[in-house]
Structures are given as structure tokens and as C-alpha cells.
Amino acid sequence: MSKNLPDMSRIALEHISLRRMPSQQRSRERVERMLNCAAGLIADQGSDAMKMSEVARLADISIGSLYQYFPDKSAIIRALAEHYGAECLKCIEDGLAGVTSLDALCEAMGTLTDVYYALFLAEPVIRDIRFGTQADKSLQDLEITESRKSGALLSDALLRVAPNADDSSVRAACFLIMYLGEQTMRLAISVPPDEGAVLVTAYKRMAEAELRQAASSRP
């Protein structure tokens, strides 16, 4: 897998929950513009300071048009969280697609962790949303759902290279690895950079040990 960061800039409405789903291309482009403007505001000043009226002004639409799709600021933030979550899942899927051995899987998982950490460092919107998850029940639920999906991708890859492993043990371990990865990223960017890098390295060691343990499990 390439160590280049995935392109998170294009908003894909297919993975986003909206109050009203636009059917025409022009409407879809208008909603994408709303989300891009919201992302720009969050990057500049954080989600707490973002105002619906400012999103509407930057997107060159009426506030009523904005409310047709997003009833409040939380709905915009959730839509962006869904977008980034879908892009990260695609990155994981691509990164694990070609693995043919346990060693290759562990290496790919390490690379994915490095890429995800780099995204947290480089993308202020992702950082803001992930930090906000701790105070928003709907975002907490979304994060658990995303961890289950990414855990399923990891467990499928592990069972492909270790077909005799216990299915339930593998799936539980992979779900936990992916969920703890999110927590590690939040912690790593909350401390000085040198310490954060050490924490990410420690997580990678623990994740690899758990993958190897799960691969050796038997029904």
C-alpha cells in the first residue's frame, strides 16, 4: 500500500445520512458545497465556532435551503464524520486487499496505522470531529459502527491468511484493535509530538501481538 495520504477532499453523498436526499445533480452539487464550506470553517475555527448562517453565506444559499438538508450543526458534523469514516474504510480495504501471509498482514496494519496517524496530524477537520465524538452520543455510536466495519475487514483478511483460527476470537480481537486504534489517535495528538509517535509505535506492537495471538487461536 502507498504511504501517501488518501484524498479526503471530495464529499461522497452516497455514504452520508441527510434529512432529504438530493435527486438532481445540481442539488447534489449544492449539498456538497455546503459540506465543503462547513469543513473549511471547522478547519479554520473549529466546530464549536461554526455557525449555520456562516455555512449558508459561504455556500451562497439561503439558510432555509441549508435547513432542508441539515436540521442543525450536529447534522453537518455527523455528515462529515460519515464521509471521513467511509474514506478511511476504503483506505483500509485497499490496504488489506493484497495480503497473503500473516507477516504481510501485520506489516499492512502497521502502515495503515501510520497513514491514519498522519491524517489526524494533517487534517484539522478529522481531529475536531474525532475529539467531538467523546461528547456526542450519536458520534460515539457512529464510531463503534465504523470500528465494527473496519474490524470486519481486518478479521476477513486475518482469516484469509489463517483459515484455521477461531472465527469468534478473530472477530472480537479485530474489532477491539480497530476501536482502540481510534482511542490511540486521540491520545497521540493530545500530547507532545515525540510522545505521540511513541504511543502510536506502542499501539502497533500491541496490535501485531494481538493479531498473531488471534491467528493461533483454535475453535
C-alpha positions, -999 to +999 in steps of 0.1 A: +000+000+000+012+035-008+021+056+022+006+087+006-024+101+024-058+093+008-077+122-007-104+132+017-115+164-001-143+151-023-175+147-004-193+115-014-230+118-006-236+080-011-223+074+025-240+103+042-273+105+060-293+135+051-327+149+062-335+150+025-315+132-002-310+154-034-320+136-066-307+160-092-271+167-099-274+204-093-289+197-059-262+172-051-235+198-060-252+223-038-251+199-008-215+191-015-208+228-015-225+232+019-204+204+034-172+217+019-179+252+033-186+237+067-154+217+065-135+249+057-150+267+087-142+238+110-106+237+097-102+275+103-120+280+137-133+246+150-168+231+151-178+249+182-175+283+165-191+272+132-225+288+126-252+276+103-257+312+090-220+313+080-222+280+062-252+293+042-234+325+034-202+308+022-222+283+002-242+311-014-276+296-004-304+307+019-305+295+055-338+278+047-321+257+019-294+246+044-320+235+069-338+214+042-308+190+044-293+197+078-316+205+108-287+217+129-250+219+132-247+184+147-262+170+115-235+187+094-208+174+117-222+139+116-224+140+078-187+150+076-179+122+101-197+097+078-177+110+049-144+107+065-153+073+080-162+059+046-130+072+031-110+056+059-128+023+054-119+024+017-083+030+026-083+000+050-100-022+024-074-013-002-045-017+022-056-052+032-067-065-001-034-080-013-021-096+019-013-133+015+005-141+048+003-132+085+036-112+082+023-092+053-010-085+072+009-073+102+031-050+080+000-037+062-017-030+095+013-010+107+013+010+075-024+018+078-018+029+114+009+053+102-013+066+075-042+072+099-020+090+124-006+112+096-042+120+086-050+131+122-020+153+122-027+168+087-065+172+087-079+196+113-114+186+105-108+150+113-092+159+145-120+182+155-147+156+147-129+128+164-124+148+196-161+159+195-171+122+194-165+119+231-192+144+239-218+134+213-237+101+217-246+098+181-210+102+170-200+076+196-224+052+181-211+060+146-175+054+157-185+020+172-202+011+139-172+022+119-149+002+142-171-029+136-169-024+098-131-019+099-127-048+123-147-070+099-123-060+071-093-069+093-108-101+105-116-112+069-080-106+060-067-125+090-090-155+084-078-155+048-042-160+059-050-181+090-080-201+079-078-225+109-081-197+135-112-194+157-137-172+139-152-156+170-118-149+187-105-133+155-135-111+150-135-099+186-098-092+185-100-073+153-130-052+164-110-043+196-079-035+176-097-011+154-116+006+182-085+010+203-068+025+173-093+054+173-086+060+210-048+058+205-050+085+178-070+109+200-044+104+228-014+107+205-024+141+192-032+153+227+004+150+239+037+164+225+046+150+190+075+129+202+054+113+229+025+108+204+048+090+180+060+067+208+023+059+217+015+050+181+045+027+179+034+010+211-001+006+197+013-010+166+033-035+187+002-044+207-020-047+176+005-070+160+008-092+191-030-095+193-032-103+156-007-131+159-024-144+191-058-144+173-042-162+143-031-190+166-065-194+183-085-226+176-122-234+180 
